[in-house]
Amino acid sequence: KPVSKAEVSRRNTDLGHAAYSIVKEANGRNAFALLVEGNEALGARLRLIEAATETLNLQYFLMKPDLGGALISDALLSAADRGVRIRFLLDDVFTTMPDKGLSLLDAHPNIELRIFNPAVRPGPKALGFLTDFKRVNRRMHNKSFTADAAFSIIGGRNIADEYFQINTSTEFADFEMLVIGPAVRKIGKAFDLYWNDGWAVPIHQLRKPVSGAELENARTELRGRLAPAQITYENAVNDPYILRLGAGLEETYFGSADVISDAPSKLKVPLADGERTLAEALLRRMKTAQHDVILLTPYFVPEDYGAQLFADLAARGVRVRIVTNSLESTNHAYVHAGYRRHRLPLLQAGVELYEVRADSLRVLGLVPADDNTGVTMHTKLAVIDGSEVFFGSLNLDPRSLCLLDTSGPAAQ
């Protein structure tokens, strides 16, 4: 497969010119805008896809064949028609978009789609997971979106309805940042690391390639499917917050940033031998906190070392507040079981724990009294000493961060 690299932002593109102006105003620092609501996040992506003229790089843990997936797919195909070169990297196991649907995207001459560490083909992925568990259980959880090497979106969302507030009985409360500035180039380098890795397999090597005629037929069907959903598209691209942000009427934050990513090579060695770059960076910084730590994590399984770290912080007088899902709001009940045994000792140590209610939208009066939409918190965020923010896709549980050494901040 061909090796390719993220390009450097150029001022002769609309997005490149806009990014240059913003960074110049920030004296060379990065600029950040919040993407809190799902509709805002969808609108930001669709607007950036429409504005891109050169490149789009997408990297996600999962994609579903629902309305959110269809809207993104249609926008990507339209961008590719304009000559935009698109690289799309997806993890395999929890992506439910069928291989044929992904192959239809890949069939466009301007779109390359690769699957990270795929289960054996042909055949059901679940069967491949069982028969080759040791390899297939090592997953890519990264999530990033970059347009024209100028604007990036980083955070916890995948490509599915529940992340974008679309037609779902359970809403995923998530958090992302729109990033402009020097950090975007570093995000591109992190993307390249996974894109060019040997485990990133072109979809056309996993199944029979789709013909151009099949692509055109599929696009006709896709347009028909999306016609009744035009209001969803309009609501996203015309989201009031997105319009105000584009007009410079919403607050933008400026500051320095580090981009930290584990290397894909960690997945190819035993857990005890893998690098723990990302987890160690976060834990090391929390360990040196002086005043307060606020942690939001949907799946909180600190294990004994992590629980001791938070207890030690509280003993030093550092205020520690942790927000996670309740048993009712979590989408992975078995994770809650791993958290429960730490709950009472953490409270006794002085750590403040908060659990999200599944019915919080109704309780807060954000939906009608008869609306039963549930909430699952999916945000991965830490605020340390009121001055530094960590955000991304790292969960504080052993699936993302395996604490193997109780003598220090060793994490996988």
N, C-alpha and C positions, 0 to 999 in steps of 0.2 A: 504494500500500500504506500501511497506517496506521503512523505513527511511535509508538513506545512507549519507555518508560524503565524502568530497574530501580527497584524500590521500595526504600524505606529499611526496615531491620529494625525490627519492632515487638515490644514486650515481651509483647503479649497472645497471641503464638503460642508453642508449646512450644519451637521452635528459637530464636526470638527471646529468650525468657526465659532459656534456657540460655546463649545467647551473651552476654547482658547480664551474667549472673552471672560468667561466665569473665573477661570484660573488666574487670569491676569488681575481681575478685581480682587482675588483672594491672595495676591502676592505670591503666587506659585504654590499655594497650599491646595489641599483637596476641598471640594465642596460636597455636602451631603444634604439630601432631602429625604424626609421620612415617607415610607409607603406602609401605612398601618392597615387600611381597609382593603379587602380583597378586590373590590371594584376599582380602586385606585391602582392596585398592582397590575390588574389586567389592562386597564387603560394606558398605563405607562408603557407596558410591553407593546401593545398594539400601535401606539403613537411612535415609538422608537423604530418598530419594524417598518412603518410607513415612511418614516423620515430617512431611514438608512439608504445610502446610495452605493456603498462599497462592500461592507462585510457585516455579517451577524454571526456571533458565536454563542451557542446555547449548550449548557451542561446541566443535566438534571437526573435525580434519583428515580423518578417515575413520571410516566405520562399515561393518561387514560383516554379511551375513545369516546369521550363525552363532549358536551358543547364547548367547554373550555379548550379541550384539545383540538376540536374542529376549528374554532376561531383562530387559534395560533397557527394551525396547519395552513389554513386558507391565506392568512396574512403572509406567511413565509413563502408560499407559492407565488403570490403576487409580487413580493419583493424579488424573488428569483427571476421572475419574468422581466423585471427592470434591469437585470444584470447584477444584482447583489449576490455576492458569493457567501454561501451559508454553510457553516460546519455545525452539526448537531450531534452531541454525544449523550447517550442515554444509558443508565444502568439497566440491567436486564430483569432481575427477578420480580420486582413489583410493578414493572411497566406492563399494563394490560392492553395497550394499543397493539393490535395484531401485527405480526411481522409483515403481512401484505400491506397494511396501511402505512407502516414505516417505509416499506420498499417503494410505495407510490411517491413519497416525498423524495427519496433517494434517486428516483428515476429522472427527476428534473436535472438537466445538465449543470445547473448552478448550485445544487444542494448535495452535500455529502453527509450521510448519516451513519454513525458507528455505534455499535452496542458494546458496552464494557463488560468483560468477563462473562460472555454468554453461556447459558446452559446448552447442553448438547442439542443440535438440530439434526434431522427433523424430530418431531415428537413433542409432547406436552412439556412445558418448562418445569412443572412440578415433578415430573418423572426424572428429568435431568438433575433437579435439585437433590433428589433422594439418592440417585446413583452416583453422583459426583459431589457429595455434600462438602467435603473438605475444601475443594477449590471454589465451588459456586457460592459458598457461604461468606466469602470475602467480597465485600461490596464497595462501590463508589457512591458516597453520599453527598458529594459536592453539588452545589447549585449556583450557577452564575449565568448571566445574560449580558452580552456586550454588543453595542451597535456602533459601527464605524470606528472602533477602537477609541471612542470618545466618551460614551456613557455606559455605565455598568449598573446592573441590579444584583445585589447580593443579599441573601437572607435565607429563610427557611421554606419558602413555597416551592411546591412542585407544579406540574401542569395538569390540573384537574379541577373540576367544578368546585369542590369544597374549599379550595384555596382562593377562589375568585368570587365567592358569594353568589354562585349560580345554582338554582334549582336543587337545593340539597336540604335534607332535614337536619343535618349537623354542619355547623360552620366552623372552619378551622381559623381560630384567631392567631394571626401570624404577624411578623414584622420583617420589613426589608428596608434597605437604604438604596436610594439612587446615588451613585458615586460618579463624580467628575473630577479629573485631575490626574496626578502622577500615579495614583494607586491603580488606575484602569490598566495601565501597561503591565503592572505586576499581576493583575487578575488575568490578563491575556497570557502571560508566561505560565501561570498555574494551569490554565486551560490547556495550553500546548503540551504540558508535561503528561497529561492524561490522554489527550487526543493522539499523540504519537507513540503512546505505550503499546507494547505488543498485545496487551489484552483488549485494546480498543479495535474491534473487528468490524470492517465494513459490512453493512446489512446484506449487500449483494453477494457476500461470500457465505451467508448463512441460508439463503434460499434462492430460488430461481428469480433472476431480475425481472422487473415489471417492464413491459413495453411502453413506448410512447403513446400508443393507442389506448392502452389500459389506463394510463395516467389521465388522458383527456376525458375518458368515460367517468373515471372516478371524480374528476374535478367538476363535471356536470352534476353528478350526484351530490357532491359536497355543497355546491351552490344552492341546489334545491333544498338540501337539509337546512342550510343556514338562512334561507329566505324568511321563514317564520321567526327566526331569532335575531332579526335585524335590530330590534329594540335593545337586546342585550349588548350588541356591539356599540350602538349609539350611546347607550348609558355609560359604557366603559370609556370610550374615547372622549366623551363630553362630560366626564365626571367633574363636578365643580372644583374639587381640590386640584385635579390635573390642569384644568383651565387656569386657575389662579396661579399655580406653580409656573406654568408656561409664561404667564404675564408678569412674573416677578412679584406677585402679591402674597406669596407664602414665604415663611422664613426658611432660609438656607443656612446651614451651619458650615463653618470653615475650620480646618485643622489638619494636622499631620496624621498619617495612617501607615500601619504595617499590614501587609498581606501575608498571611501565614497559611501554609497548606502542607498536609502530609504528602509524601511521595507515593505513587502507586506501587513502588517496590515493596512497601511495608506489607502488602497483601500477599506476597509470594514467599514469605518466610514464616516460621512459627511465631505465635503471638509474643512469646518472651523475647524474640530477637528483633522485633520490628521497631523502627524509629517511632518516637512519640512526640514529634515536633509540635503539633498543634495543641494537644492536651497539656504538655509540659509548659508551654508558653502561658496558657490560661491559668493553670494551677499555680505556677510560680508567681504570677502577678497577684493573684488573689491572696496567696500566702503572705505577701509583703504589704497587704493593705493596712492603712493606718487608722482609718476612720469608719468606713462602712463598705459593705459589699451587698449589692442587690443582684440576685440571680433569678432569671426566668428560664425554666427548662421543662419541657413537656413530659420528659421521662427522666425522673430523678431517682437514680440508684447509686448512691455515693460510695457504696462498699465501706469497709471498715476504715481504710485510710482517708477517704474523702470525708466521712463523717467526723473523724478525728481532726482533720484540717479545719472544718467549720467550727467545731467545738473549741479548738485552740484559739481561733480568731475571736470568738465570743469571750473567752477567758482573758484575752488581752484587752478587752474593752471595745473591740471592733463590733459595730452593729451589723449583724448578718440577717438579711431578709431573703427568703427563698420562696418563689411562687412556682407551683407545679399543678398538675391535674389531680382532681379527686378521682376516686374509683369510678364514680358515675360519669365523669367527663372524659376520662382517658379512652383512647381507641385501642390500647394494648393493656388489658387488665393484668396480665402476668407481670408486667413491669411494675405495676403498683404494688404487687406482692413483695417485690425486691426492695421497695421503698419503705413499706410499713414497719419493718423491724427496726429501722433507724429513727422513726418519727419521735417516739417518746424520749429516747436518750438525747436527741438533738434539742428538743424543747427544754429538757431539764438542764442542758448546757447553756441555754440562753439564746439559742437560734430561733428566730421568728419564722414560722412556716405558714404559708397561705395556700389553700387549695381552691382551684377554680370550680364554681358550681356549674353543672351542666345547664341549668335553667337561668343562668345569670342575665341573659338578654331580656327575659320576661320580668325577672325580679327588678332589674334596673329601669324598666319601662321603655326599653329600646325597641320592643316589638309589641303588638297587641296582646292583651291578656290571654287570648285563646290561641296564640301562636306557640307551638311546641318546638320551635327550632332549638336544637341543642348546641352547645359550644364545647369544642375541644381546643385547648391552648396548644399551639404548635411553635410558639416563639422560642428562639434560642438567643438569649441576651444577658449580658452582665454589665453592670455599672460599678466601677471601683473608685472609691474615694471621691465620687462626684465629678471626676475629671476625665476618666477614661472609659470608653465603651467598647465592649466586645460583642460582635454580632456575626452570625453566619449560620452554619448548618450542623454544628457540633452539639450532640445531646450529652448530658451528664449522666450517662449510664454505660454499662460495659460493652454495649454494641458499638458505641462510638469511642469509648474511653475505658479501656480495661486496666484497672489499677492492680499491677502485679507485684509491686515492691512496696511493702509497708514502711520502708526506711526513708523514703523520699518521694518526690512528685513524679513517679514513673507511671506513665499512662499510655495506652495503645489507642 
